[in-house]
Amino acid sequence: MDREFLIDLFADFGPVTIRKMFSGYGISADGVNFALSLRAGLFFRADETTIPDFEAEGSKPFQYSTRAKTVVVNSYWELPARLFDDSQELAQWARAALTAAQRANVKKRPKAKKAAAKKKVAPKKGVAKKVAGKAMRRVG
């Protein structure tokens, strides 16, 4: 899918940002990536709320193969082919995908704060020895 096709496809959804990503494009709205256009097709962000809709349509999650195994990315599901001909329903699915992506971003934020807090508390290796060594030199 080329860039112009994607812009037309999302016209009923609203403005999207389309950026080169991997072998295709990442599609975002309001700064949130909610879709991928890759050689294999168009994939929308999904979560426990929206995956049943994809399953009901017979869609599959995005997957790719490495030398050792096939990796299934359960957070992106293939858009049902019938939606390419129904721009209004595609827009509804896109809104649901954007909402799923926003929910995923909210879930990530607390973990990032906890990790940052742990980094501030844990001293770097060797710092305590250097501080102790300087204190010893001042005393003696």
C-alpha positions in Angstrom: 0.0 0.0 0.0 1.4 3.4 -0.9 1.1 6.6 1.2 -1.6 8.2 -1.0 -3.8 5.1 -0.8 -3.5 5.1 3.0 -4.4 8.8 3.2 -7.6 8.1 1.1 -8.4 5.0 3.2 -8.4 7.0 6.5 -10.3 10.0 5.1 -13.5 9.3 7.0 -11.5 8.6 10.2 -9.7 12.0 10.1 -6.1 13.2 9.7 -3.4 10.6 10.2 0.4 10.8 10.3 2.1 8.2 8.1 5.7 7.4 8.7 8.1 4.9 7.2 8.5 1.9 9.5 10.1 -1.4 8.8 9.0 -2.6 5.4 5.9 -0.3 5.3 4.3 2.5 7.3 3.3 3.3 10.9 0.0 5.1 11.1 -0.8 7.4 14.0 -3.3 10.0 15.2 -2.9 12.4 18.0 0.7 11.2 18.4 -0.4 7.6 19.1 0.5 4.8 16.7 -2.5 2.6 16.1 -2.0 0.9 12.7 0.8 -0.7 10.6 0.8 -1.1 6.9 3.3 -3.8 6.0 3.9 -6.0 3.0 1.6 -8.6 4.7 -1.4 -6.2 5.0 -2.9 -3.5 7.2 -2.9 -4.2 10.9 -4.8 -2.4 13.7 -3.8 -2.1 17.3 -5.9 -4.5 19.4 -6.3 -5.5 23.0 -8.6 -7.7 25.2 -11.5 -5.5 24.4 -11.2 -5.5 20.6 -9.5 -8.9 19.8 -12.9 -10.7 19.9 -14.1 -8.4 17.0 -11.1 -9.4 14.9 -11.6 -13.1 15.8 -15.3 -12.9 14.7 -14.1 -11.6 11.3 -11.6 -14.5 11.0 -8.6 -12.2 11.2 -5.2 -13.2 12.6 -2.6 -11.4 14.6 0.5 -10.0 12.9 3.3 -12.5 12.7 6.8 -12.7 11.2 9.4 -15.4 11.0 13.0 -15.3 12.2 15.6 -18.0 11.5 14.6 -19.8 14.6 10.8 -19.3 15.0 7.6 -17.6 14.1 6.8 -14.6 16.3 3.1 -13.7 16.9 2.5 -10.1 17.8 -0.9 -10.3 19.5 -1.2 -6.5 19.8 -1.7 -5.9 16.1 -4.4 -7.8 14.1 -5.1 -7.8 10.4 -7.9 -5.6 9.2 -10.8 -7.6 7.7 -10.6 -7.3 3.9 -14.3 -6.2 3.6 -13.5 -2.9 5.4 -11.4 -1.7 2.5 -14.7 -1.1 0.7 -16.6 0.5 3.6 -14.8 3.6 4.7 -17.2 4.5 7.4 -17.0 1.2 9.2 -13.2 1.2 8.7 -13.2 4.6 10.5 -15.1 2.9 13.4 -12.5 0.2 13.6 -9.7 2.8 13.4 -11.2 4.7 16.3 -11.4 1.4 18.3 -7.7 0.7 17.4 -6.7 4.2 18.5 -8.5 3.7 21.8 -6.8 0.3 22.3 -3.4 2.0 21.6 -4.2 4.8 24.1 -5.2 2.1 26.7 -1.9 0.4 26.2 0.1 3.6 26.6 -1.7 4.3 29.9 -0.7 0.8 31.1 2.9 1.4 30.2 3.3 4.7 32.0 3.3 3.5 35.7 5.9 0.9 34.9 8.2 3.5 33.4 7.9 5.7 36.5 8.7 2.8 38.8 11.8 1.9 36.8 13.0 5.5 36.9 12.5 5.6 40.7 14.5 2.4 41.1 17.3 3.9 39.0 17.5 7.0 41.2 17.7 4.9 44.4 20.3 2.4 43.3 23.8 3.8 43.4 26.3 3.1 40.7 28.9 0.5 41.4 32.1 1.9 42.8 30.5 5.2 44.0 30.4 4.1 47.6 34.1 3.2 47.5 35.1 6.5 45.9 33.1 8.5 48.5 34.6 6.4 51.4 38.1 6.8 50.0 37.7 10.6 49.8 36.4 10.7 53.3 39.4 8.6 54.5 41.9 11.0 52.8 40.3 14.0 54.4 40.5 12.5 57.9 44.1 11.3 57.7 
